[in-house]
């Protein structure tokens, strides 16, 4: 089936934004080829992190929240723990889907938005998360088509910013995707992975995945304007 050029462009832009937020600062962009002819292998991302982003963008939260009170308490504790650490420069909201329907809410930036009122931040975000978890979405066929599009963009050197191309070696991508397909065949469902050690160490991810429509209808909607 032919790929929609508009979807490809939106996917590329989303991936460029991810690298802008979580990759580019971990490179000395003054060194090397200023024309970006020599691709830079991502240092803060593994392929598993790209997969996780695309998976969240396709399937959303991907699980139900059986204990809302416990979920809210853990969320509050994480907000307090993360905001006590050294701050990072990051937006409160980042897009993780080509169509803009799935978002990550970064907890450190969220706490800054709420000032000292961590309780209200936890209450408002918990409600958005719980409602988002009730939204069923995603297609395994479309998801693997999106992975193939990432492979194509990566190989073609289309994920570029600051005058440099960021790309994984083609053989590495082919091996990773083959292993994912084999794992899916064995477990009979689309695999879910955690972030890589390098991504956790360099980016300290602390976020929750939500749907844009739920966020727009909540008291948290104002953070979309930040």
ROZA-828038 format. One record per residue: residue number from 1; residue in three letters; x, y, z of N, C-alpha, C in turn. Coordinates in steps of 0.2 Angstrom, whole numbers, plus 5000, padded with zeros to 4 digits. Atoms other than C-alpha are relative to their C-alpha. Example, Ala and Ser with C-alpha at 12.3 -4.5 7.8 and 13.67 -1.06 7.14 Angstrom:
2
+-----+--------+-------+--------+------+--------+---------+------+-------+--------+------+
| num | residu | neast | nnorth |  nup | caeast | canorth | caup | ceast | cnorth |  cup |
+-----+--------+-------+--------+------+--------+---------+------+-------+--------+------+
|   1 |    Ala |  5004 |   4994 | 5000 |   5062 |    4978 | 5039 |  5004 |   5006 | 5000 |
|   2 |    Ser |  4996 |   4994 | 4999 |   5068 |    4995 | 5036 |  4996 |   5005 | 5003 |
+-----+--------+-------+--------+------+--------+---------+------+-------+--------+------+
END
This chain:
226
+-----+--------+-------+--------+------+--------+---------+------+-------+--------+------+
| num | residu | neast | nnorth |  nup | caeast | canorth | caup | ceast | cnorth |  cup |
+-----+--------+-------+--------+------+--------+---------+------+-------+--------+------+
|   1 |    Unk |  5004 |   4994 | 5000 |   5000 |    5000 | 5000 |  5004 |   5006 | 5000 |
|   2 |    Unk |  4996 |   4994 | 5001 |   5007 |    5017 | 4995 |  5000 |   5004 | 5007 |
|   3 |    Unk |  4999 |   4996 | 4994 |   5013 |    5028 | 5010 |  4997 |   5007 | 4999 |
|   4 |    Unk |  5003 |   4993 | 5000 |   5004 |    5045 | 5013 |  5006 |   5004 | 5001 |
|   5 |    Unk |  4994 |   4996 | 5000 |   5017 |    5058 | 5009 |  4999 |   5005 | 5006 |
|   6 |    Unk |  5002 |   4996 | 4994 |   5008 |    5069 | 5023 |  5002 |   4997 | 5006 |
|   7 |    Unk |  4998 |   5003 | 4994 |   5010 |    5056 | 5036 |  5007 |   4999 | 5000 |
|   8 |    Unk |  4993 |   5001 | 5000 |   5028 |    5053 | 5031 |  5003 |   5007 | 5003 |
|   9 |    Unk |  4997 |   4993 | 4998 |   5032 |    5072 | 5033 |  4998 |   5001 | 5007 |
|  10 |    Unk |  5001 |   4999 | 4993 |   5023 |    5072 | 5050 |  5004 |   4996 | 5004 |
|  11 |    Unk |  4996 |   5005 | 4996 |   5032 |    5057 | 5056 |  5007 |   5002 | 5001 |
|  12 |    Unk |  4994 |   4998 | 5000 |   5048 |    5064 | 5051 |  5001 |   5006 | 5005 |
|  13 |    Unk |  4999 |   4995 | 4996 |   5045 |    5080 | 5060 |  4999 |   4998 | 5007 |
|  14 |    Unk |  5000 |   5003 | 4993 |   5040 |    5071 | 5076 |  5006 |   4997 | 5002 |
|  15 |    Unk |  4994 |   5003 | 4998 |   5056 |    5061 | 5076 |  5005 |   5006 | 5000 |
|  16 |    Unk |  4995 |   4995 | 4999 |   5066 |    5077 | 5073 |  4999 |   5004 | 5006 |
|  17 |    Unk |  5001 |   4997 | 4993 |   5058 |    5085 | 5088 |  5002 |   4996 | 5005 |
|  18 |    Unk |  4997 |   5004 | 4995 |   5062 |    5070 | 5098 |  5007 |   5001 | 5001 |
|  19 |    Unk |  4993 |   5000 | 5000 |   5080 |    5071 | 5093 |  5002 |   5007 | 5003 |
|  20 |    Unk |  4998 |   4993 | 4998 |   5080 |    5090 | 5096 |  4999 |   5000 | 5008 |
|  21 |    Unk |  5001 |   5000 | 4993 |   5073 |    5087 | 5114 |  5005 |   4996 | 5004 |
|  22 |    Unk |  4996 |   5005 | 4996 |   5083 |    5072 | 5119 |  5006 |   4997 | 4997 |
|  23 |    Unk |  4994 |   5003 | 5003 |   5098 |    5069 | 5108 |  5005 |   5005 | 4998 |
|  24 |    Unk |  4995 |   4996 | 5003 |   5106 |    5084 | 5100 |  5005 |   5003 | 5006 |
|  25 |    Unk |  4996 |   4997 | 4995 |   5112 |    5091 | 5117 |  5006 |   4995 | 5002 |
|  26 |    Unk |  4995 |   5005 | 4998 |   5123 |    5075 | 5119 |  5005 |   4999 | 4995 |
|  27 |    Unk |  4995 |   5000 | 5005 |   5134 |    5079 | 5104 |  5003 |   5007 | 5000 |
|  28 |    Unk |  4996 |   4994 | 5002 |   5147 |    5091 | 5100 |  4999 |   5002 | 4993 |
|  29 |    Unk |  5001 |   4999 | 5007 |   5140 |    5098 | 5084 |  5004 |   5005 | 4997 |
|  30 |    Unk |  4995 |   4996 | 5004 |   5154 |    5110 | 5081 |  5006 |   4995 | 4997 |
|  31 |    Unk |  4995 |   5005 | 5003 |   5165 |    5094 | 5077 |  4997 |   4996 | 4994 |
|  32 |    Unk |  5002 |   5005 | 5005 |   5165 |    5083 | 5062 |  4998 |   5004 | 4994 |
|  33 |    Unk |  5002 |   4997 | 5007 |   5157 |    5087 | 5045 |  4994 |   5005 | 5001 |
|  34 |    Unk |  5006 |   4995 | 4999 |   5147 |    5104 | 5046 |  4995 |   4999 | 4995 |
|  35 |    Unk |  5005 |   5001 | 5004 |   5137 |    5098 | 5031 |  4996 |   4994 | 5001 |
|  36 |    Unk |  5004 |   5006 | 4998 |   5130 |    5083 | 5040 |  5001 |   4994 | 4995 |
|  37 |    Unk |  5000 |   5006 | 5004 |   5137 |    5071 | 5027 |  5002 |   4993 | 5003 |
|  38 |    Unk |  4998 |   5006 | 4996 |   5144 |    5059 | 5040 |  4994 |   4999 | 5006 |
|  39 |    Unk |  5006 |   5000 | 4995 |   5128 |    5053 | 5050 |  5003 |   4999 | 5007 |
|  40 |    Unk |  4999 |   5001 | 4993 |   5129 |    5053 | 5069 |  4996 |   4995 | 5002 |
|  41 |    Unk |  5004 |   5005 | 4996 |   5124 |    5038 | 5078 |  4997 |   5003 | 5006 |
|  42 |    Unk |  5003 |   4997 | 4993 |   5112 |    5043 | 5092 |  5004 |   4997 | 5006 |
|  43 |    Unk |  4997 |   5002 | 4993 |   5120 |    5043 | 5109 |  4996 |   4999 | 5005 |
|  44 |    Unk |  5005 |   5001 | 4994 |   5105 |    5045 | 5120 |  4994 |   4996 | 4998 |
|  45 |    Unk |  5006 |   5005 | 5002 |   5093 |    5034 | 5110 |  5003 |   4994 | 4998 |
|  46 |    Unk |  4999 |   5006 | 5003 |   5094 |    5016 | 5107 |  4994 |   4999 | 4995 |
|  47 |    Unk |  5006 |   5001 | 5005 |   5082 |    5009 | 5093 |  4994 |   4998 | 5005 |
|  48 |    Unk |  5005 |   5001 | 4996 |   5072 |    5003 | 5108 |  4996 |   5006 | 5002 |
|  49 |    Unk |  5003 |   4993 | 4998 |   5068 |    5021 | 5113 |  4996 |   5003 | 4994 |
|  50 |    Unk |  5004 |   4998 | 5006 |   5062 |    5025 | 5095 |  4994 |   4996 | 5000 |
|  51 |    Unk |  5005 |   5005 | 5000 |   5052 |    5009 | 5096 |  4995 |   5002 | 5005 |
|  52 |    Unk |  5005 |   4999 | 4995 |   5044 |    5014 | 5112 |  4996 |   5007 | 4999 |
|  53 |    Unk |  5004 |   4994 | 5002 |   5040 |    5032 | 5106 |  4995 |   4998 | 4995 |
|  54 |    Unk |  5005 |   5002 | 5005 |   5031 |    5025 | 5091 |  4995 |   4995 | 5002 |
|  55 |    Unk |  5005 |   5004 | 4997 |   5023 |    5012 | 5101 |  4995 |   5004 | 5004 |
|  56 |    Unk |  5004 |   4995 | 4996 |   5016 |    5025 | 5113 |  4995 |   5004 | 4995 |
|  57 |    Unk |  5003 |   4996 | 5005 |   5011 |    5035 | 5098 |  4994 |   4997 | 4997 |
|  58 |    Unk |  5005 |   5004 | 5004 |   5001 |    5021 | 5090 |  4995 |   4998 | 5005 |
|  59 |    Unk |  5005 |   5004 | 4996 |   4993 |    5012 | 5105 |  4998 |   5004 | 5007 |
|  60 |    Unk |  5001 |   4996 | 4995 |   4993 |    5026 | 5118 |  5002 |   4997 | 5007 |
|  61 |    Unk |  4998 |   5002 | 4993 |   4993 |    5022 | 5137 |  5001 |   4992 | 5000 |
|  62 |    Unk |  4999 |   5007 | 5000 |   4991 |    5004 | 5133 |  4998 |   4995 | 5005 |
|  63 |    Unk |  5002 |   5004 | 4995 |   4984 |    4998 | 5149 |  4995 |   5004 | 5004 |
|  64 |    Unk |  5005 |   4997 | 4995 |   4970 |    5001 | 5162 |  5003 |   5002 | 5006 |
|  65 |    Unk |  4998 |   4998 | 4993 |   4972 |    5009 | 5179 |  4995 |   4997 | 5005 |
|  66 |    Unk |  5005 |   5004 | 4996 |   4964 |    4997 | 5191 |  5000 |   5003 | 5007 |
|  67 |    Unk |  5000 |   4997 | 4993 |   4969 |    5007 | 5207 |  5001 |   5007 | 4999 |
|  68 |    Unk |  4999 |   4992 | 5001 |   4966 |    5026 | 5204 |  5003 |   5003 | 5006 |
|  69 |    Unk |  4997 |   4996 | 4994 |   4970 |    5031 | 5222 |  5008 |   4998 | 5000 |
|  70 |    Unk |  4993 |   5002 | 5000 |   4987 |    5021 | 5221 |  5004 |   5003 | 4995 |
|  71 |    Unk |  4997 |   4997 | 5006 |   4991 |    5028 | 5204 |  5001 |   5007 | 5002 |
|  72 |    Unk |  4999 |   4992 | 4999 |   4988 |    5046 | 5210 |  5006 |   5001 | 5005 |
|  73 |    Unk |  4995 |   4999 | 4995 |   4999 |    5043 | 5225 |  5007 |   4999 | 4998 |
|  74 |    Unk |  4994 |   5001 | 5003 |   5013 |    5036 | 5215 |  5002 |   5006 | 4996 |
|  75 |    Unk |  4998 |   4994 | 5004 |   5012 |    5050 | 5203 |  5002 |   5006 | 5004 |
|  76 |    Unk |  4998 |   4994 | 4996 |   5013 |    5063 | 5217 |  5007 |   4999 | 5003 |
|  77 |    Unk |  4993 |   5002 | 4998 |   5028 |    5054 | 5224 |  5005 |   5001 | 4995 |
|  78 |    Unk |  4995 |   4999 | 5005 |   5037 |    5054 | 5208 |  5001 |   5008 | 4998 |
|  79 |    Unk |  4999 |   4993 | 5001 |   5033 |    5073 | 5205 |  5004 |   5003 | 5005 |
|  80 |    Unk |  4996 |   4997 | 4995 |   5040 |    5077 | 5222 |  5008 |   4998 | 4999 |
|  81 |    Unk |  4993 |   5002 | 5001 |   5056 |    5066 | 5219 |  5003 |   5003 | 4994 |
|  82 |    Unk |  4997 |   4998 | 5005 |   5059 |    5072 | 5202 |  5002 |   5008 | 5000 |
|  83 |    Unk |  4999 |   4992 | 4999 |   5057 |    5091 | 5206 |  5005 |   5001 | 5005 |
|  84 |    Unk |  4995 |   4999 | 4995 |   5069 |    5089 | 5220 |  5007 |   4999 | 4997 |
|  85 |    Unk |  4993 |   5001 | 5003 |   5083 |    5084 | 5208 |  5002 |   5006 | 4995 |
|  86 |    Unk |  4998 |   4994 | 5005 |   5093 |    5095 | 5196 |  4995 |   5001 | 4994 |
|  87 |    Unk |  5005 |   4999 | 5005 |   5081 |    5103 | 5184 |  5003 |   4999 | 4993 |
|  88 |    Unk |  4998 |   5000 | 5007 |   5082 |    5099 | 5165 |  4996 |   5005 | 4996 |
|  89 |    Unk |  5003 |   4996 | 5004 |   5077 |    5110 | 5151 |  4995 |   4996 | 4995 |
|  90 |    Unk |  5005 |   5004 | 5003 |   5061 |    5102 | 5144 |  4993 |   5003 | 5000 |
|  91 |    Unk |  5006 |   4998 | 5000 |   5044 |    5106 | 5138 |  4995 |   4996 | 5005 |
|  92 |    Unk |  5004 |   5004 | 4996 |   5029 |    5101 | 5149 |  4996 |   4995 | 4995 |
|  93 |    Unk |  5004 |   5004 | 5005 |   5021 |    5093 | 5133 |  5004 |   4998 | 4994 |
|  94 |    Unk |  4997 |   5001 | 5006 |   5029 |    5084 | 5119 |  4996 |   4995 | 4996 |
|  95 |    Unk |  5004 |   5004 | 5005 |   5021 |    5076 | 5104 |  5004 |   4993 | 4999 |
|  96 |    Unk |  4997 |   5006 | 5002 |   5024 |    5057 | 5101 |  4997 |   4996 | 4995 |
|  97 |    Unk |  5003 |   5004 | 5006 |   5013 |    5053 | 5086 |  5000 |   5005 | 4994 |
|  98 |    Unk |  5000 |   4996 | 5006 |   5013 |    5059 | 5068 |  4994 |   5004 | 5000 |
|  99 |    Unk |  5006 |   4996 | 5000 |   4995 |    5065 | 5070 |  4999 |   5005 | 5006 |
| 100 |    Unk |  5000 |   4995 | 4995 |   4998 |    5074 | 5086 |  4995 |   4998 | 5006 |
| 101 |    Unk |  5005 |   5002 | 4995 |   4985 |    5064 | 5096 |  5002 |   4997 | 5006 |
| 102 |    Unk |  4997 |   5003 | 4994 |   4997 |    5056 | 5109 |  5005 |   5005 | 5002 |
| 103 |    Unk |  4996 |   4996 | 4997 |   5007 |    5066 | 5121 |  5004 |   4997 | 5006 |
| 104 |    Unk |  4997 |   5002 | 4993 |   5020 |    5064 | 5135 |  5000 |   5007 | 5004 |
| 105 |    Unk |  5000 |   4995 | 4995 |   5018 |    5075 | 5150 |  5006 |   4999 | 5004 |
| 106 |    Unk |  4994 |   5000 | 4996 |   5035 |    5079 | 5158 |  4998 |   5002 | 5007 |
| 107 |    Unk |  5002 |   4998 | 4993 |   5033 |    5079 | 5177 |  5004 |   5006 | 5003 |
| 108 |    Unk |  4996 |   4994 | 4997 |   5047 |    5091 | 5181 |  4997 |   5007 | 4997 |
| 109 |    Unk |  5003 |   4994 | 5003 |   5040 |    5104 | 5169 |  4993 |   5001 | 5002 |
| 110 |    Unk |  5007 |   4999 | 4997 |   5022 |    5101 | 5175 |  5000 |   5003 | 5007 |
| 111 |    Unk |  5000 |   4997 | 4993 |   5027 |    5104 | 5193 |  5002 |   5008 | 5000 |
| 112 |    Unk |  4998 |   4993 | 5001 |   5035 |    5121 | 5187 |  4994 |   5004 | 4998 |
| 113 |    Unk |  5007 |   4997 | 5002 |   5018 |    5125 | 5179 |  4996 |   5001 | 5006 |
| 114 |    Unk |  5005 |   5000 | 4995 |   5009 |    5122 | 5195 |  5003 |   5003 | 5006 |
| 115 |    Unk |  4997 |   4996 | 4994 |   5022 |    5131 | 5207 |  5001 |   4995 | 5005 |
| 116 |    Unk |  4999 |   5005 | 4994 |   5022 |    5123 | 5224 |  4994 |   4996 | 5001 |
| 117 |    Unk |  5006 |   5004 | 4999 |   5005 |    5115 | 5222 |  5000 |   4993 | 4997 |
| 118 |    Unk |  4999 |   5007 | 5002 |   5011 |    5097 | 5219 |  4994 |   4996 | 5000 |
| 119 |    Unk |  5006 |   5004 | 4999 |   4995 |    5090 | 5226 |  4995 |   5001 | 4994 |
| 120 |    Unk |  5005 |   4998 | 5006 |   4984 |    5099 | 5212 |  5003 |   4997 | 4994 |
| 121 |    Unk |  4997 |   5003 | 5006 |   4997 |    5094 | 5199 |  4998 |   4993 | 4999 |
| 122 |    Unk |  5001 |   5007 | 5000 |   4995 |    5076 | 5204 |  4993 |   4998 | 4999 |
| 123 |    Unk |  5007 |   5001 | 5001 |   4976 |    5077 | 5205 |  4998 |   5001 | 4993 |
| 124 |    Unk |  5002 |   4998 | 5007 |   4974 |    5085 | 5188 |  5003 |   4995 | 4995 |
| 125 |    Unk |  4997 |   5004 | 5005 |   4986 |    5074 | 5179 |  4998 |   4993 | 5001 |
| 126 |    Unk |  5002 |   5007 | 4999 |   4980 |    5058 | 5187 |  4993 |   4999 | 4997 |
| 127 |    Unk |  5007 |   5000 | 5004 |   4962 |    5062 | 5180 |  5001 |   4999 | 4993 |
| 128 |    Unk |  4999 |   5001 | 5007 |   4969 |    5064 | 5163 |  5003 |   4994 | 4998 |
| 129 |    Unk |  4997 |   5007 | 5001 |   4979 |    5048 | 5164 |  4995 |   4995 | 5000 |
| 130 |    Unk |  5005 |   5005 | 4999 |   4964 |    5038 | 5170 |  4995 |   5000 | 4994 |
| 131 |    Unk |  5004 |   4999 | 5006 |   4953 |    5045 | 5156 |  5003 |   4998 | 4994 |
| 132 |    Unk |  4997 |   5002 | 5006 |   4966 |    5042 | 5143 |  5001 |   4993 | 5000 |
| 133 |    Unk |  4999 |   5008 | 4999 |   4969 |    5024 | 5149 |  4993 |   4997 | 4997 |
| 134 |    Unk |  5007 |   5003 | 5002 |   4950 |    5021 | 5144 |  4999 |   5000 | 4993 |
| 135 |    Unk |  5001 |   4999 | 5007 |   4953 |    5026 | 5126 |  5004 |   4994 | 4997 |
| 136 |    Unk |  4997 |   5006 | 5004 |   4956 |    5010 | 5115 |  5002 |   5003 | 4993 |
| 137 |    Unk |  4998 |   4998 | 5006 |   4967 |    5014 | 5100 |  5006 |   4996 | 4998 |
| 138 |    Unk |  4994 |   5003 | 5002 |   4980 |    5007 | 5089 |  4999 |   4994 | 4995 |
| 139 |    Unk |  5000 |   5006 | 5004 |   4983 |    4994 | 5075 |  5007 |   4998 | 4999 |
| 140 |    Unk |  4994 |   5003 | 5001 |   4997 |    4982 | 5074 |  5003 |   5001 | 4993 |
| 141 |    Unk |  4998 |   4999 | 5007 |   4997 |    4983 | 5055 |  5003 |   5007 | 4999 |
| 142 |    Unk |  4997 |   4993 | 5001 |   4999 |    5002 | 5055 |  5006 |   5001 | 5004 |
| 143 |    Unk |  4994 |   4999 | 4996 |   5012 |    5001 | 5069 |  5006 |   4998 | 4996 |
| 144 |    Unk |  4995 |   5003 | 5004 |   5023 |    4990 | 5059 |  5002 |   5004 | 4994 |
| 145 |    Unk |  4998 |   4996 | 5006 |   5021 |    5001 | 5044 |  5003 |   5006 | 5002 |
| 146 |    Unk |  4997 |   4994 | 4998 |   5026 |    5016 | 5054 |  5008 |   4998 | 5002 |
| 147 |    Unk |  4993 |   5002 | 4999 |   5042 |    5006 | 5060 |  5004 |   5000 | 4993 |
| 148 |    Unk |  4996 |   5000 | 5007 |   5046 |    5003 | 5041 |  5001 |   5007 | 4998 |
| 149 |    Unk |  4999 |   4994 | 5002 |   5044 |    5021 | 5038 |  5006 |   5003 | 5004 |
| 150 |    Unk |  4994 |   4998 | 4996 |   5056 |    5025 | 5052 |  5006 |   4997 | 4997 |
| 151 |    Unk |  4994 |   5003 | 5003 |   5068 |    5013 | 5044 |  5002 |   5003 | 4993 |
| 152 |    Unk |  4999 |   4996 | 5006 |   5066 |    5022 | 5027 |  5003 |   5007 | 5001 |
| 153 |    Unk |  4997 |   4993 | 4998 |   5069 |    5039 | 5035 |  5007 |   5000 | 5002 |
| 154 |    Unk |  4994 |   5001 | 4997 |   5083 |    5033 | 5045 |  5006 |   4999 | 4994 |
| 155 |    Unk |  4995 |   5002 | 5005 |   5092 |    5025 | 5030 |  5001 |   5006 | 4995 |
| 156 |    Unk |  4999 |   4995 | 5005 |   5089 |    5040 | 5018 |  5003 |   5006 | 5003 |
| 157 |    Unk |  4997 |   4994 | 4997 |   5096 |    5052 | 5031 |  4996 |   5006 | 5001 |
| 158 |    Unk |  5005 |   4994 | 4999 |   5080 |    5062 | 5033 |  4999 |   5002 | 5007 |
| 159 |    Unk |  5001 |   4997 | 4993 |   5081 |    5064 | 5052 |  5006 |   5004 | 5001 |
| 160 |    Unk |  4995 |   4996 | 5000 |   5092 |    5079 | 5052 |  4998 |   5006 | 5004 |
| 161 |    Unk |  5001 |   4993 | 4997 |   5094 |    5095 | 5062 |  5007 |   5003 | 5002 |
| 162 |    Unk |  4993 |   4996 | 4999 |   5108 |    5108 | 5066 |  5005 |   4998 | 4995 |
| 163 |    Unk |  4995 |   5002 | 5005 |   5116 |    5103 | 5050 |  5003 |   4993 | 5000 |
| 164 |    Unk |  4997 |   5007 | 4999 |   5119 |    5085 | 5055 |  4994 |   4995 | 4999 |
| 165 |    Unk |  5005 |   5005 | 5001 |   5110 |    5069 | 5050 |  5002 |   4995 | 5006 |
| 166 |    Unk |  4999 |   5005 | 4994 |   5107 |    5057 | 5065 |  4997 |   4994 | 4997 |
| 167 |    Unk |  5002 |   5006 | 5003 |   5105 |    5039 | 5059 |  5004 |   4994 | 5003 |
| 168 |    Unk |  4998 |   5007 | 4997 |   5107 |    5021 | 5066 |  5003 |   4996 | 4993 |
| 169 |    Unk |  4998 |   5004 | 5005 |   5117 |    5009 | 5055 |  4994 |   4996 | 4997 |
| 170 |    Unk |  5006 |   5003 | 5003 |   5105 |    5001 | 5042 |  5000 |   4992 | 5003 |
| 171 |    Unk |  5000 |   5007 | 4997 |   5111 |    4983 | 5048 |  4997 |   4999 | 5007 |
| 172 |    Unk |  5003 |   5000 | 4993 |   5107 |    4987 | 5066 |  4992 |   5001 | 5000 |
| 173 |    Unk |  5008 |   4999 | 5001 |   5089 |    4993 | 5061 |  4997 |   4993 | 4998 |
| 174 |    Unk |  5003 |   5007 | 5002 |   5086 |    4977 | 5051 |  5000 |   4995 | 5005 |
| 175 |    Unk |  5000 |   5005 | 4994 |   5092 |    4966 | 5065 |  4995 |   5001 | 5005 |
| 176 |    Unk |  5005 |   4998 | 4994 |   5082 |    4975 | 5078 |  4993 |   4998 | 4998 |
| 177 |    Unk |  5007 |   5001 | 5003 |   5066 |    4974 | 5067 |  4999 |   4993 | 4999 |
| 178 |    Unk |  5001 |   5007 | 5001 |   5069 |    4956 | 5063 |  4999 |   4996 | 5007 |
| 179 |    Unk |  5000 |   5003 | 4993 |   5071 |    4952 | 5082 |  4993 |   5002 | 5003 |
| 180 |    Unk |  5006 |   4998 | 4997 |   5055 |    4962 | 5086 |  4994 |   4995 | 4996 |
| 181 |    Unk |  5005 |   5004 | 5003 |   5045 |    4952 | 5073 |  5000 |   4993 | 5002 |
| 182 |    Unk |  4999 |   5007 | 4997 |   5052 |    4935 | 5080 |  4997 |   5000 | 5007 |
| 183 |    Unk |  5003 |   5000 | 4994 |   5047 |    4940 | 5097 |  4993 |   5001 | 5000 |
| 184 |    Unk |  5007 |   5000 | 5000 |   5030 |    4945 | 5092 |  4997 |   4993 | 4998 |
| 185 |    Unk |  5002 |   5007 | 5002 |   5028 |    4928 | 5083 |  4999 |   4996 | 5006 |
| 186 |    Unk |  4999 |   5004 | 4994 |   5033 |    4920 | 5100 |  4995 |   5001 | 5005 |
| 187 |    Unk |  5005 |   4998 | 4994 |   5022 |    4930 | 5112 |  4993 |   5001 | 4997 |
| 188 |    Unk |  5006 |   4999 | 5003 |   5008 |    4933 | 5100 |  4997 |   5006 | 5002 |
| 189 |    Unk |  5002 |   4993 | 4999 |   5007 |    4951 | 5104 |  5005 |   5005 | 4998 |
| 190 |    Unk |  4995 |   4995 | 5001 |   5016 |    4967 | 5100 |  5004 |   5001 | 5006 |
| 191 |    Unk |  4996 |   5000 | 4994 |   5030 |    4968 | 5112 |  5000 |   5007 | 5003 |
| 192 |    Unk |  4999 |   4994 | 4996 |   5032 |    4982 | 5125 |  5007 |   5000 | 5003 |
| 193 |    Unk |  4994 |   5000 | 4997 |   5049 |    4988 | 5130 |  5001 |   5006 | 5004 |
| 194 |    Unk |  4998 |   4995 | 4996 |   5057 |    4999 | 5143 |  5005 |   5005 | 4996 |
| 195 |    Unk |  4994 |   4996 | 5003 |   5069 |    5014 | 5139 |  5006 |   4996 | 5001 |
| 196 |    Unk |  4993 |   5002 | 4999 |   5087 |    5010 | 5136 |  5003 |   5003 | 5006 |
| 197 |    Unk |  4996 |   4998 | 4994 |   5100 |    5012 | 5150 |  5003 |   5007 | 4998 |
| 198 |    Unk |  4997 |   4994 | 5002 |   5108 |    5026 | 5140 |  4995 |   5006 | 5000 |
| 199 |    Unk |  5006 |   4995 | 5000 |   5091 |    5035 | 5137 |  4999 |   5002 | 5007 |
| 200 |    Unk |  5002 |   4998 | 4993 |   5087 |    5034 | 5156 |  5006 |   5004 | 5003 |
| 201 |    Unk |  4994 |   4996 | 4997 |   5105 |    5040 | 5161 |  5000 |   5007 | 4998 |
| 202 |    Unk |  4999 |   4993 | 5003 |   5106 |    5055 | 5149 |  4994 |   5004 | 5000 |
| 203 |    Unk |  5006 |   4996 | 5001 |   5088 |    5060 | 5148 |  4995 |   5000 | 5007 |
| 204 |    Unk |  5004 |   5000 | 4994 |   5080 |    5055 | 5165 |  4993 |   5000 | 4999 |
| 205 |    Unk |  5007 |   4999 | 5002 |   5063 |    5052 | 5158 |  4996 |   4999 | 5006 |
| 206 |    Unk |  5005 |   5000 | 4995 |   5049 |    5056 | 5170 |  4994 |   5003 | 4997 |
| 207 |    Unk |  5005 |   4998 | 5003 |   5033 |    5057 | 5161 |  4994 |   4995 | 5000 |
| 208 |    Unk |  5006 |   5004 | 5001 |   5015 |    5051 | 5158 |  4997 |   5001 | 4993 |
| 209 |    Unk |  5003 |   4999 | 5007 |   5007 |    5047 | 5141 |  4992 |   5001 | 5001 |
| 210 |    Unk |  5007 |   4998 | 5000 |   4990 |    5055 | 5138 |  4998 |   5001 | 4993 |
| 211 |    Unk |  5003 |   4998 | 5007 |   4978 |    5058 | 5123 |  4999 |   5007 | 5000 |
| 212 |    Unk |  5001 |   4992 | 5000 |   4977 |    5076 | 5117 |  4992 |   5001 | 5001 |
| 213 |    Unk |  5006 |   4998 | 4999 |   4958 |    5076 | 5116 |  4998 |   5000 | 5008 |
| 214 |    Unk |  5001 |   5000 | 4993 |   4957 |    5071 | 5135 |  5003 |   5006 | 5003 |
| 215 |    Unk |  4996 |   4994 | 4997 |   4970 |    5084 | 5139 |  4997 |   5007 | 4999 |
| 216 |    Unk |  5003 |   4993 | 5002 |   4961 |    5098 | 5130 |  4994 |   5001 | 5003 |
| 217 |    Unk |  5007 |   4999 | 4996 |   4945 |    5095 | 5140 |  5001 |   5000 | 5007 |
| 218 |    Unk |  4999 |   5001 | 4992 |   4954 |    5095 | 5157 |  5003 |   5007 | 5002 |
| 219 |    Unk |  4996 |   4994 | 4997 |   4961 |    5109 | 5169 |  5007 |   5000 | 4998 |
| 220 |    Unk |  4993 |   5000 | 5002 |   4978 |    5104 | 5162 |  5001 |   5003 | 4993 |
| 221 |    Unk |  4999 |   4998 | 5007 |   4974 |    5111 | 5144 |  5004 |   5006 | 4999 |
| 222 |    Unk |  4996 |   4994 | 5000 |   4983 |    5127 | 5148 |  5008 |   4999 | 4998 |
| 223 |    Unk |  4993 |   5002 | 5001 |   5000 |    5118 | 5147 |  5002 |   4999 | 4993 |
| 224 |    Unk |  4998 |   5000 | 5007 |   4998 |    5116 | 5128 |  5002 |   5006 | 4997 |
| 225 |    Unk |  4998 |   4994 | 5003 |   5001 |    5134 | 5126 |  5007 |   5002 | 5002 |
| 226 |    Unk |  4994 |   4998 | 4998 |   5017 |    5134 | 5135 |  5006 |   4998 | 4995 |
+-----+--------+-------+--------+------+--------+---------+------+-------+--------+------+
END
